[in-house]
Amino acid sequence: MPQFSYKARRRSGELVEGVLDVADRSAAVAQIERLGLFPVAVDTAKAGAVSSTQRTGKGVDLMAFLPPALRTALQQKRKPKLQELATFTQQLANLIQSGMPLTVALNSMTHLESKGISADVSRELKQEVTEGKGLSDAMAKQPRVFSDLYVNMVRAGEQSGSLVAVLQRMANHFQQFAEVQAKFSSALIYPAMVCCVGGGIVAFFMFFMMPRFMVIFNGFGVELPLPTRILMGFSNFLRSYWLLLVFLIIVAIILFKRFQASAEGARMLDEWKLNAPVFGKVMKLNLFGQFARTLGTLLQNGVPVLTALKITEQVIANRIVKEAIAKTRDAVTDGKTLAQPLEQGKVFPQLMVDLVRIGEETGDVPGALNNLAGTYENELSIALRVVTNLIEPILIIVMALIVGFLLISILLPLFRLISQIHS
């Protein structure tokens, strides 16, 4: 089949280059448009063109110059991010929706390599499907990329004949979770920057500036005020015992990691996270929204309730919520409705219990859970904004107090020194 190289732009304006195996130029243009790209140039590919990579206007992809085995090994070191999964899933859904057979769509995916998911993944999926296996079975052999959640939803889509709809829902699902993660990250950027800059300033002052001022003060025999003596003592301690402090910090981190790795320690930390002032509410909103979104999406795509609960339990990171989901699954296995064990666990809020009960009465539990997920995600955005707005002035005040103390500790003896000189 002929190959056509193309240049196109995303809606964001980013330039994308690649190679397609299609019948003619018009088919190449149509496929590019189906992927949500705007064609800029489509030409017959030169012999030897690399068709398994995709370059963007952000720069040269150095990974493309590595040997295939080494490139695959490096890419397999981490799981793909949610945004990368969302892009991959949406591209596959678009190709299948355009009328392509699954094997042809997977072959095209090898030429539309998504960031974080190598072309080898699509190539192996195509090989498995060509041999007669289902897409979900092929994906199950690559747990690094496709989680149980992903595999079971694809399997449900295959069984119900609605694979495209399932893939589109999954793309939306991963996109929404990626946005929540982005909100968490953006909320932490400012505090982290302030702490790093503030810590660097204090360390520079203690290790480099304070010793020089001490030489000046000692040379003139100035009587030092209490703040200056405190600061000098702290500076001397840091410069004399910094190796010991580093050692103690490393030991503390190791002990904390071991405590966190133990079942009892992890449970205690997860319980503390849920009950922590201010941040506990943010954690609960995130966990409840994640629970509702995951379970609702699974049930909406035809996954049996027990399987959906088991997968949701694996997705949730907090052990307290995990235990509540496990007890709910056991109760549902014994014939109870979903709302009853959710209420008895005393972990999930009454709003969730009531809406799930209404969903069971109306026969639309997935709809109730998805509505809940939207509610919690909106509340999470507001809570994150409030916490961020609260942290910023607190950090500014703390840094102002620290800098003020440093200035006072230096200026007071300088004023005394000036007074002695004039007198």
C-alpha positions as CSV (number, residue, x, y, z in Angstrom):
1,M,0.0,0.0,0.0
2,P,1.4,3.5,-0.8
3,Q,2.8,5.7,1.9
4,F,2.0,9.4,2.3
5,S,3.9,11.7,4.5
6,Y,1.9,14.6,6.0
7,K,2.2,17.8,8.0
8,A,-0.8,18.8,10.0
9,R,-1.7,21.0,13.0
10,R,-3.6,20.2,16.1
11,R,-6.4,22.6,17.3
12,S,-3.8,24.1,19.7
13,G,-1.6,25.0,16.7
14,E,1.0,22.3,17.4
15,L,2.7,21.0,14.2
16,V,2.5,17.2,13.7
17,E,4.3,15.1,11.1
18,G,3.8,11.5,10.2
19,V,3.4,8.8,7.6
20,L,0.2,6.9,6.6
21,D,-0.4,3.7,4.7
22,V,-3.5,4.5,2.6
23,A,-4.8,3.9,-0.9
24,D,-4.4,7.5,-2.2
25,R,-3.9,11.1,-1.2
26,S,-7.6,11.9,-0.6
27,A,-7.8,8.9,1.7
28,A,-4.8,10.3,3.6
29,V,-6.4,13.7,3.9
30,A,-9.7,12.1,5.2
31,Q,-7.8,10.1,7.8
32,I,-5.9,13.1,9.0
33,E,-9.2,15.0,9.4
34,R,-10.8,12.1,11.3
35,L,-8.0,12.3,13.8
36,G,-9.0,15.9,14.6
37,L,-6.0,17.4,12.7
38,F,-5.9,20.1,10.1
39,P,-3.8,19.0,7.0
40,V,-1.1,21.4,5.9
41,A,0.8,19.2,3.4
42,V,0.3,15.7,2.1
43,D,2.9,14.2,-0.3
44,T,4.0,10.7,-1.4
45,A,6.5,9.5,1.2
46,K,10.1,9.0,0.1
47,A,11.5,5.5,0.1
48,G,12.7,4.5,3.6
49,A,10.5,7.0,5.4
50,V,10.1,6.2,9.0
51,S,6.4,5.5,9.5
52,S,6.3,4.4,13.1
53,T,7.1,7.8,14.7
54,Q,5.4,11.1,14.9
55,R,7.2,14.4,15.3
56,T,5.9,17.7,16.6
57,G,7.0,21.2,16.2
58,K,8.3,21.2,19.7
59,G,11.7,19.7,18.6
60,V,13.4,16.5,17.5
61,D,12.3,13.3,19.3
62,L,15.7,11.9,20.4
63,M,14.0,8.5,21.1
64,A,13.5,8.0,17.4
65,F,17.3,7.8,16.9
66,L,17.8,5.0,19.5
67,P,17.8,1.3,18.5
68,P,14.2,-0.1,18.6
69,A,15.1,-2.5,21.5
70,L,16.6,0.2,23.6
71,R,13.8,2.6,22.8
72,T,11.2,0.0,23.8
73,A,13.0,-0.7,27.1
74,L,13.2,2.9,28.0
75,Q,9.5,3.5,27.2
76,Q,8.5,0.5,29.3
77,K,10.0,1.9,32.5
78,R,6.9,3.9,33.3
79,K,3.2,3.6,32.8
80,P,1.5,6.0,30.4
81,K,-0.1,9.1,31.9
82,L,-3.8,9.5,31.9
83,Q,-3.6,12.2,29.2
84,E,-1.6,9.9,27.1
85,L,-4.1,7.1,27.5
86,A,-6.9,9.5,26.7
87,T,-5.2,10.5,23.4
88,F,-4.5,6.9,22.4
89,T,-8.0,5.8,23.2
90,Q,-9.6,8.7,21.3
91,Q,-7.4,8.1,18.3
92,L,-8.4,4.4,18.2
93,A,-12.1,5.3,18.6
94,N,-11.9,7.8,15.8
95,L,-10.3,5.3,13.4
96,I,-12.8,2.5,14.1
97,Q,-15.8,4.9,13.9
98,S,-14.6,6.0,10.5
99,G,-15.4,2.5,9.3
100,M,-11.9,0.9,9.4
101,P,-11.6,-2.8,10.4
102,L,-10.0,-3.2,13.8
103,T,-6.8,-4.6,12.3
104,V,-6.5,-1.7,9.8
105,A,-7.2,0.8,12.6
106,L,-4.5,-0.8,14.8
107,N,-2.1,-0.7,11.9
108,S,-2.8,3.0,11.5
109,M,-2.1,3.5,15.2
110,T,1.4,2.2,14.7
111,H,2.0,5.3,12.5
112,L,0.3,7.7,15.0
113,E,2.4,6.9,18.0
114,S,1.1,8.6,21.1
115,K,3.5,10.1,23.5
116,G,4.1,7.6,26.3
117,I,2.7,4.7,24.3
118,S,5.1,3.2,21.8
119,A,4.1,2.1,18.3
120,D,5.2,-1.4,19.4
121,V,2.1,-1.6,21.6
122,S,-0.2,-1.1,18.7
123,R,1.9,-3.4,16.6
124,E,1.5,-6.2,19.2
125,L,-2.2,-5.6,19.5
126,K,-2.6,-5.8,15.7
127,Q,-0.6,-9.1,15.7
128,E,-2.8,-10.6,18.4
129,V,-6.1,-9.5,16.8
130,T,-4.9,-10.8,13.4
131,E,-4.4,-14.2,15.0
132,G,-8.0,-14.2,16.0
133,K,-7.9,-13.0,19.6
134,G,-10.2,-10.3,21.0
135,L,-8.9,-6.8,21.5
136,S,-9.5,-7.1,25.3
137,D,-7.5,-10.3,25.4
138,A,-4.6,-8.7,23.5
139,M,-4.7,-5.7,25.8
140,A,-4.7,-8.0,28.9
141,K,-1.2,-9.1,27.9
142,Q,0.1,-5.6,28.3
143,P,-0.8,-4.7,31.9
144,R,1.8,-1.9,32.0
145,V,-0.3,0.1,29.5
146,F,-3.8,-1.3,30.0
147,S,-5.2,-1.7,33.5
148,D,-7.9,-4.1,34.5
149,L,-10.3,-1.1,34.3
150,Y,-9.4,-0.6,30.6
151,V,-9.4,-4.3,29.7
152,N,-12.8,-5.0,31.3
153,M,-14.5,-2.0,29.7
154,V,-13.1,-3.0,26.3
155,R,-14.3,-6.6,26.8
156,A,-17.8,-5.2,27.8
157,G,-17.8,-3.1,24.6
158,E,-16.9,-6.1,22.5
159,Q,-19.6,-8.3,24.0
160,S,-22.3,-5.6,23.6
161,G,-21.2,-4.5,20.1
162,S,-20.5,-0.9,21.2
163,L,-16.7,-0.8,21.2
164,V,-16.5,2.7,19.7
165,A,-18.9,4.1,22.3
166,V,-16.9,2.4,25.1
167,L,-13.6,3.8,23.8
168,Q,-15.0,7.3,23.6
169,R,-16.4,7.0,27.1
170,M,-13.0,5.8,28.3
171,A,-11.2,8.6,26.6
172,N,-13.5,11.1,28.3
173,H,-13.0,9.2,31.6
174,F,-9.2,9.4,31.4
175,Q,-9.4,13.1,30.3
176,Q,-11.5,14.0,33.3
177,F,-9.1,12.3,35.7
178,A,-6.2,14.0,34.0
179,E,-7.8,17.3,34.6
180,V,-8.3,16.5,38.3
181,Q,-4.6,15.6,38.6
182,A,-3.7,18.8,36.8
183,K,-5.7,20.8,39.3
184,F,-3.9,19.1,42.2
185,S,-0.5,19.7,40.6
186,S,-1.2,23.4,39.8
187,A,-2.4,23.9,43.4
188,L,0.9,22.6,44.7
189,I,3.2,24.6,42.3
190,Y,3.1,27.9,44.1
191,P,3.6,26.6,47.7
192,A,6.4,24.3,46.5
193,M,8.2,27.2,44.8
194,V,7.8,29.5,47.8
195,C,9.2,26.8,50.1
196,C,12.1,26.0,47.9
197,V,13.1,29.7,47.3
198,G,12.6,30.5,51.0
199,G,14.6,27.5,52.1
200,G,17.4,28.4,49.7
201,I,17.5,32.0,51.0
202,V,17.7,30.9,54.6
203,A,20.4,28.3,53.9
204,F,22.5,30.8,51.9
205,F,22.2,33.3,54.8
206,M,23.0,30.8,57.5
207,F,26.0,29.2,55.7
208,F,27.6,32.2,53.9
209,M,26.3,35.5,55.2
210,M,26.0,35.0,58.9
211,P,29.7,33.9,59.4
212,R,30.9,37.1,57.8
213,F,28.7,39.3,60.0
214,M,29.9,37.3,63.1
215,V,33.5,38.2,62.2
216,I,32.5,41.9,62.0
217,F,30.6,41.9,65.3
218,N,33.3,40.0,67.2
219,G,36.0,42.3,65.9
220,F,34.3,45.4,67.3
221,G,33.3,43.7,70.5
222,V,29.6,44.7,70.1
223,E,27.2,43.3,72.7
224,L,24.8,41.2,70.7
225,P,21.1,41.3,71.4
226,L,19.1,38.1,72.0
227,P,17.7,37.6,68.4
228,T,21.3,37.9,67.0
229,R,22.6,35.4,69.6
230,I,19.8,33.0,68.7
231,L,20.6,33.3,65.0
232,M,24.3,32.9,65.5
233,G,23.8,29.8,67.6
234,F,21.5,28.3,65.0
235,S,24.0,29.1,62.3
236,N,26.9,27.6,64.2
237,F,24.9,24.5,64.9
238,L,24.0,24.0,61.2
239,R,27.5,24.6,60.0
240,S,29.0,22.2,62.6
241,Y,26.4,19.4,62.5
242,W,25.0,19.5,59.0
243,L,26.3,16.1,58.1
244,L,24.6,14.7,61.2
245,L,21.4,16.5,60.3
246,V,21.5,15.0,56.7
247,F,22.1,11.6,58.2
248,L,19.1,12.0,60.6
249,I,16.9,13.1,57.8
250,I,17.8,10.1,55.7
251,V,17.2,7.8,58.6
252,A,13.8,9.5,59.3
253,I,12.8,9.1,55.6
254,I,13.8,5.4,55.6
255,L,11.8,4.7,58.8
256,F,8.8,6.6,57.5
257,K,8.9,4.6,54.2
258,R,9.1,1.4,56.2
259,F,6.2,2.5,58.4
260,Q,4.3,3.5,55.2
261,A,5.0,0.2,53.6
262,S,3.5,-1.8,56.5
263,A,-0.2,-2.6,56.4
264,E,-0.9,-1.0,59.8
265,G,1.2,2.1,59.1
266,A,-0.4,2.6,55.7
267,R,-3.8,2.3,57.2
268,M,-3.0,4.8,59.9
269,L,-1.7,7.3,57.4
270,D,-4.7,6.9,55.1
271,E,-7.0,7.4,58.0
272,W,-5.1,10.5,59.1
273,K,-5.4,11.9,55.5
274,L,-9.2,11.6,55.6
275,N,-9.4,13.3,59.0
276,A,-6.7,16.0,58.5
277,P,-7.9,19.5,58.9
278,V,-8.6,21.4,55.7
279,F,-6.8,18.9,53.5
280,G,-9.0,16.0,54.7
281,K,-12.0,17.5,52.8
282,V,-10.0,17.7,49.6
283,M,-8.8,14.1,49.9
284,K,-12.4,12.9,50.5
285,L,-13.8,14.8,47.6
286,N,-11.1,13.4,45.3
287,L,-11.6,9.8,46.5
288,F,-15.4,9.9,46.4
289,G,-15.3,11.5,43.0
290,Q,-12.9,8.8,41.8
291,F,-15.0,6.0,43.2
292,A,-18.2,7.3,41.7
293,R,-16.6,8.1,38.3
294,T,-14.9,4.7,38.0
295,L,-17.8,2.6,39.2
296,G,-20.3,4.5,37.2
297,T,-18.3,4.3,34.0
298,L,-17.8,0.5,34.4
299,L,-21.5,-0.1,35.1
300,Q,-22.5,2.1,32.2
301,N,-20.4,0.0,29.9
302,G,-22.0,-3.3,31.0
303,V,-19.4,-4.6,33.4
304,P,-21.1,-6.8,36.1
305,V,-21.4,-5.0,39.4
306,L,-19.2,-7.4,41.4
307,T,-16.4,-7.1,38.8
308,A,-16.9,-3.3,38.7
309,L,-16.5,-3.1,42.5
310,K,-13.4,-5.2,42.4
311,I,-11.8,-3.1,39.7
312,T,-12.8,0.1,41.5
313,E,-11.2,-1.2,44.7
314,Q,-8.0,-1.7,42.9
315,V,-8.1,1.8,41.4
316,I,-8.6,3.6,44.8
317,A,-5.4,4.2,46.7
318,N,-6.8,4.9,50.2
319,R,-7.0,1.7,52.3
320,I,-9.9,2.9,54.4
321,V,-12.0,3.4,51.3
322,K,-10.6,0.2,49.8
323,E,-11.9,-1.7,52.9
324,A,-15.3,-0.1,52.6
325,I,-15.5,-1.1,48.9
326,A,-14.5,-4.7,49.7
327,K,-17.2,-5.0,52.4
328,T,-19.7,-3.6,49.9
329,R,-18.7,-6.2,47.4
330,D,-19.1,-9.0,49.9
331,A,-22.5,-7.7,50.9
332,V,-23.6,-7.5,47.3
333,T,-22.4,-11.0,46.8
334,D,-24.7,-12.0,49.6
335,G,-27.7,-10.5,47.8
336,K,-27.9,-7.0,49.3
337,T,-28.3,-3.8,47.3
338,L,-25.5,-1.5,46.6
339,A,-26.8,1.3,48.8
340,Q,-27.1,-0.8,52.0
341,P,-23.5,-1.7,52.6
342,L,-22.4,1.8,51.4
343,E,-24.4,3.2,54.3
344,Q,-23.3,0.7,56.8
345,G,-19.6,1.3,56.1
346,K,-19.9,4.8,57.6
347,V,-17.2,6.0,55.1
348,F,-19.2,7.3,52.1
349,P,-21.3,10.4,52.6
350,Q,-25.1,10.2,53.0
351,L,-25.6,12.1,49.7
352,M,-23.9,9.3,47.8
353,V,-25.9,6.6,49.6
354,D,-29.2,8.4,48.9
355,L,-28.5,9.0,45.2
356,V,-27.3,5.4,44.7
357,R,-30.5,4.2,46.4
358,I,-32.6,6.4,44.1
359,G,-30.6,5.1,41.1
360,E,-31.4,1.5,42.2
361,E,-35.1,2.3,42.4
362,T,-35.2,4.0,39.0
363,G,-32.8,1.4,37.4
364,D,-30.1,4.0,36.6
365,V,-27.3,3.5,39.1
366,P,-24.6,4.5,36.5
367,G,-26.4,7.8,35.8
368,A,-26.6,8.5,39.6
369,L,-22.9,7.7,40.1
370,N,-21.8,9.8,37.1
371,N,-23.9,12.7,38.4
372,L,-22.3,12.3,41.8
373,A,-18.8,12.2,40.2
374,G,-19.6,15.5,38.5
375,T,-20.8,17.0,41.8
376,Y,-17.7,15.9,43.7
377,E,-15.3,17.1,40.9
378,N,-16.9,20.5,40.9
379,E,-16.7,20.7,44.7
380,L,-13.1,19.5,44.5
381,S,-12.2,22.4,42.2
382,I,-13.7,24.9,44.6
383,A,-12.0,23.2,47.6
384,L,-8.6,23.3,45.9
385,R,-9.1,27.0,45.0
386,V,-10.0,27.7,48.7
387,V,-7.0,25.8,50.0
388,T,-4.7,27.5,47.5
389,N,-6.0,30.9,48.4
390,L,-5.5,30.0,52.1
391,I,-2.0,28.7,51.7
392,E,-0.7,31.6,49.7
393,P,-1.2,34.3,52.4
394,I,0.0,31.9,55.2
395,L,3.2,31.2,53.3
396,I,3.7,34.9,52.6
397,I,3.3,35.7,56.3
398,V,5.6,32.9,57.4
399,M,8.3,34.0,54.9
400,A,7.9,37.6,56.0
401,L,8.4,36.6,59.7
402,I,11.5,34.6,58.8
403,V,13.0,37.4,56.7
404,G,12.0,40.0,59.3
405,F,13.7,38.0,62.0
406,L,16.9,37.7,59.9
407,L,16.9,41.5,59.3
408,I,16.3,42.4,62.9
409,S,19.0,40.0,64.0
410,I,21.5,41.7,61.7
411,L,20.4,45.3,62.0
412,L,20.2,45.5,65.8
413,P,23.9,44.9,66.4
414,L,24.7,47.2,63.4
415,F,22.8,50.0,65.1
416,R,24.7,49.4,68.3
417,L,28.0,49.4,66.4
418,I,27.1,52.7,64.7
419,S,26.2,54.2,68.1
420,Q,29.5,53.2,69.6
421,I,31.4,54.7,66.7
422,H,29.6,58.0,67.0
423,S,30.0,58.1,70.7
